[in-house]
Amino acid sequence: MDLKLQGQPILVTGGAGGIGSRLCRRLADEGAIVVVIDIDGSRASEVALSLQSGDCRNAYGFEADSSDPTRMSEIVESVRHATGREIYGLATCAGVVERAGFLDGALPELLRRQFELHVIGPAVATQAVLPSMLIGGGGSIVHISSSVNGHSGRDLFAYSTSKAAAAMIAPSVVNEFGKRGVRAVTICPGRVGTASALSRAASSADLEAEMLSTQVSGRWIDPDRVADVMAFYLSSCSEGCEGAVVDVTGGNWTSYGRVSHLGGVVSEN
Ligand SMILES: NC(=O)c1ccc[n+]([C@@H]2O[C@H](COP(=O)([O-])OP(=O)(O)OC[C@H]3O[C@@H](n4cnc5c(N)ncnc54)[C@H](O)[C@@H]3O)[C@@H](O)[C@H]2O)c1
C-alpha cells in the first residue's frame, strides 16, 4: 500500500527511543521528511544520520524536551524554513514508565512528571504543529497512550492515569479541527519489546512472566509492528478513522477486560 507520505514532513517525539526510532525508519522508507526529536540530542542526531546514510536525504535530528512550547515551535519553524513545506504529521512517542505506590512519599512529584511527559508534552507538540498543518490543508497526529490506560498495574497509578489522560488529546483535536482536515488517533500498545521495556522486565525475576502472561501470543510485540500501525494512521489512507483508539495490545484486553475509549474499564475478569 502506498501511504502517500513522500516528501511530507513528519515530527516524531521520543524519536530516538525503541518505538520512535523504528517509526522514523518506517517513515523514511516511505519517503517522508523525518524529524527526529528527543531529549537525548546525541541519539536523535544518530538516528537522523542513520536515516541519511540510507535513502532518506531529508532527515533532521533535534534535541528537545517535548513539553517545552518555545523549543517545539522553534523546531517547527526550522523545518518549515529548511524544507519549504508545511508540517504534515506528528507522532508523540516520548515516554518513561516510573513506578510508585500510594505510600511512597515521591508519588506527588512523580505524578507531576508523568503528566508533564505524557499529557503536557503531546499537547504542546500538537499546539506547535497545528498552525502549520492548518496552512497546509490538514495532516495527521498520532499519540501513544498504552494498554494500561484503562487498568492499573503494580505501582503504575501515575503512569496509567497520565496515559488515560493522553487518550483524550486526539478526540479533542479532531473535534476542533477535523473539518479543517486534521486527523488524530491514539495508539495503545501492549508489551512491546523495546530495550527499555526489556530492561524493566529483567529487573525482577517474576516481572517478565507477569508482563507476558497477558499477551495472547506469550511473546513481546515487535516494535516494527507498532511502527507499521502508526505509519498507516499518519497517512491519508486512515481517513475515516479520526479519533480512533487503536489497540496494538497483543490481545491483552482478553485477560484484563476491554478498556473504554475514555480510559475506564468496561469489564474485568
Ligand atoms: N514498550 C512498551 O511496552 C510500551 C507499551 C505501552 C506504551 N508504551 C509507550 O510508548 C512510548 C515509547 O516507548 P518505548 O518503549 O519506545 O520507550 P523508550 O524508552 O525506548 O523511548 C522513549 C524515548 O523518549 C525520550 N524522552 C523521554 N523524555 C522525553 C522528553 N521530555 N522529551 C523528548 N523525548 C523524551 C527518551 O529519551 C527515549 O528516547 C512511551 O510513551 C511508552 O510509554 C510503550
The ligand as an ORCA input file, in Angstrom:
! r2SCAN-3c Opt
* xyz 0 1
  N       7.489     -0.553     25.179
  C       6.290     -0.845     25.644
  O       5.988     -1.989     26.021
  C       5.197      0.220     25.679
  C       3.890     -0.181     25.975
  C       2.883      0.786     26.016
  C       3.184      2.117     25.787
  N       4.477      2.477     25.516
  C       4.751      3.888     25.294
  O       5.362      4.034     24.019
  C       6.258      5.156     24.059
  C       7.648      4.696     23.588
  O       8.059      3.598     24.397
  P       9.492      2.914     24.179
  O       9.404      1.551     24.749
  O       9.914      3.122     22.777
  O      10.364      3.811     25.165
  P      11.910      4.248     25.034
  O      12.369      4.464     26.438
  O      12.661      3.294     24.185
  O      11.819      5.627     24.251
  C      11.319      6.789     24.835
  C      12.103      7.952     24.277
  O      11.526      9.158     24.802
  C      12.609     10.053     25.058
  N      12.149     11.081     26.005
  C      11.940     10.940     27.334
  N      11.531     12.096     27.850
  C      11.463     12.997     26.837
  C      11.098     14.358     26.736
  N      10.694     15.063     27.814
  N      11.140     14.960     25.526
  C      11.546     14.278     24.428
  N      11.920     12.982     24.461
  C      11.870     12.341     25.651
  C      13.715      9.153     25.610
  O      14.990      9.767     25.552
  C      13.582      7.952     24.707
  O      14.415      8.059     23.560
  C       6.234      5.676     25.502
  O       5.318      6.729     25.607
  C       5.726      4.488     26.303
  O       5.079      4.889     27.488
  C       5.489      1.561     25.458
*
